[in-house]
Amino acid sequence: NFSFTSHITQLPPPPRHSTRHCSFTSGQRTKQQQTQNTTRDHHFSTQQRQQRRQQEKKMASSTELIEAWTEMKNANIECGVEEPKVLVLGTQSKGKSTLVESLSGIKFNYCASDIASRCPIEYRMINNPKRRLPNWTFKSPDGTINIKDINTEKVRELVTQINQDLARDNRVDPRPLCLTVEWYNCFNFSFIDFPGLRFETGNRDPLVDQIKRMLEGAISEF
């Protein structure tokens, strides 16, 4: 027993440098992570600043455009020049609705895989500095729906409903859907967006003649 105990007490102690080495490696890893986090945070903050500058530049350009258009319109009124009436015409699925949304700065239109817009949309924009959000008035083609002071989401639902009802009957309506929007980020402007022209593809398509007659009638009026 004595020799066994003596043998145990003579075992060398574990090396201390291994503990110090692990502690040093861990400290290096922590500093490296902190450096990476700082770099990543700086990158994100730089991106945010760049995005903010781009938004401010875009808003400034929009404000300049609104002011220029307002001055031109006031000059036209003083000179007795009528405000131009703009018709948006073209073939189906060529970006007319996208153009309309770009002019308004608001996404509200109905989209579909085939024909989406099945009636003209008479669109009136009114610059109102007191309106920080778009405020809409909606009137259906048959006049049964006439609502004021609604938001963009509600307008999108109503536009979708009108077009889907016409799609169930596979027809178009030459009467316009009337939309008026007031807010600070638009200029005073009006236009009419028409359904796109279609072409015969072999099968008889009644919409081809319906849309053609609609557009011919609209052009003859203007």
N, C-alpha and C positions, 0 to 999 in steps of 0.2 A: 504494500500500500504506500509506503513512504516513497519508494522509487517512482511509482506512478504519479504521485502528487508532485514530486520534484520535477518530473519530466514536463508536466503541464505548466508549471510556473516558469519553466525555462523557454517556453515558446516565444518567439519574437512578436512584438506588438504589430498590429496592422500598420502599413505605411500611411503617414498622415498626408503626404503630398497628393494622394489620389482624391481625397475629399476637397482639398484646395483647388485641384484641377477641375473637378466637376463644378464647383462653385464659380470658378472663373469662366468656364464655358457657358454656364447658365446666364451669367451676367452679360456676356457678349451677345447671346441670343436675345436677351431682353432689350439691349440697346439697339440691336439690328431691327427688331420688330418696331420699336419706337420710331426709328428713322424711317422705316417703310410707311408707318401710319401717318407720320408728318408729311411725307412726300405725297401720299395718296390724298390726304386732306387738302394740301396745297393745290393739287391737280383739280380736285372737285371745285374748290373755291374759285380757281381760275376759269373753269368752264362756266360756272354760274355767273361770274362777272361778264364773260363774253356774251352769254345768252341775254343778260340784262341789257348790255349795250346794244345788241341787235334789236331787242324789243323796243328800246327807247328810240333808236334810229328809225324803225318801222313806224312807230307812232308819230314821230316828227314828220316823216314823209306823208303819212296819211293826213295829218293836220294841215300841212301845206297844200295838199291836193284839195281838201275840203274848202280852204280859204280861197284858193284860186278859182275853183268852180263857182263859189258863192259870188265872188266879184264879177265873174263873167256873166252869171245869170242876172245880177242886178243891172249890169250894163245893157244886157239885152232888153230888159224890161224898160229901162229909160229910153232906149232907141226904138221901142215898139216891135222888137223881134220876138217871135213866138218861141217858146221852149221846144226843142226838137223832140219828136216822138220816135223812139227806137224800137224796131222789131227784131227779135232774135230768131233767125231762120236758119235751117240747115238740115242735113240728113240725120237719120236716127243714130244715136249712140256715138256722136262725134264731139261731145264735150260742151254742148250748149248749156246744160244745167250747171256744169262746173264753172263755166264763165259767169253765169248769173250769180252763183254763190261767191265767186271771187269779187264781183262788183259790190256785193252787199257786205262781204266779210263775215257772213253767217252761213252755216251749213244747216239747211232746212228741207231740201228737196227729197222727193221719193225716188228710190233707185230700184230697178228690176232687171232681170236677165234679158227680157225682150223689150217691149215698149213700156216706158215708165210714165212719162207725161202724156196724158190723154185729153187734156184741155189746155187752152192758153192760160198763162199766169200773168195777170196785169200787176206789175210790181211798182210800188211807189215808195221811195226812200225820203225821209224828212230828217234833216239835221236838227237835233234838239240837244243842246249842251247840258240840259238838266237831267236827261235820261242816261244814266250810267250803264243800264242794261237795255237790250232791245225790247221795245214795247210794240205789240202787234195788234192790227185789226184784220179780221178774216171775214170774207164774204164768199160763200159758195156760188158756183155758176148758176144754180136755179134760185138763189136768194133765200133758201130755207134756213141757212146757217149764217148769222151775222153777229159776230162776237168782237168785243173790244177789250183792250187791256189784258192780253194773254201773252205768255212767254213763248220762246222759240220751240221748246219741247212740245207744247200743245199745238202749235202751228204745224210741226212735222207730223204729228198724229192725224190732224185733219186733212192735210195734203195727201197723206198715204191713204186715208179712208176714201176720199173722193176718187182717186185714181184706181183703187181696188174695186170700188163699186162699178166704175165704167169698164174695168177689165172683165168682170163677171158677165157683162152683156156684150163683150168684144166690140166696143164702139168707142168713138171719141165724141167730145162735146165742144162745139164751136164757141159756146159762151165762155167768157173768161172767169177764172177764179181770181178774186181781187185780194191782194195783200198790201197792207201799208205798215211800214216799220218806222219807228221814231227812236233815235238814240244819238249819242254824241259822236260816234265814230263812223258816220256816213255823210255823204253829200246829198243835196236835193236833186233827185234824179228819178226819172220814170222810164220804164220799158215794158215790153210784152214778150214773154218767152213762149214760143209755139211748139207743139209736138213735132218731132222730126219726120221728114219725108221718108217714105218707104217705097220699095220697088218690088215688082212681081218676081217671085222665085220659082214659078212653075204652078203652084197651087193658087186658086183664086183667093185673093186677100181683100176683103171689103174695106179694110182700113186704108189701103193705098188711095182709093178714090176719095174717101171721106177727108183724109188729111190734105190731099191735093186741093179739093174744093175749099176747104177752110183757109188755106194759105192764099189761094187766088183771091178769095173774098177780102181777106185782110189787106193784101197789097193794093187792091183796087180802091179801098177806102182811104188809103194814105197817099 
